Amino acid sequence: DTVVTGAPQVLFCVFPDATGAWRVQAVPDRIGSFGKRKSLPAEWSDKSGAELAALTEGADAIFCHKGLFIAGAKSRDGALALAKLALAK
């Protein structure tokens, strides 16, 4: 809620998950919405493993959801790299 209402310039959040991996998540366009301020790149949709790594310039990406709202990486640096790539597209 804080990011959605108080930080309109933020497009993605990066955070650790319960398994020790890291996530990059698109910020909703409003509270309770499935809309996103910016989606992850369309070519990442429903990709994982080596296929996603090839599309993300070698980032240690694990997966990208087909809805383009969340992706995972093995490391914090990997998740930050995904977020930077998504911002550039």
Disulfide bonds with the S-S distance in Angstrom:
none
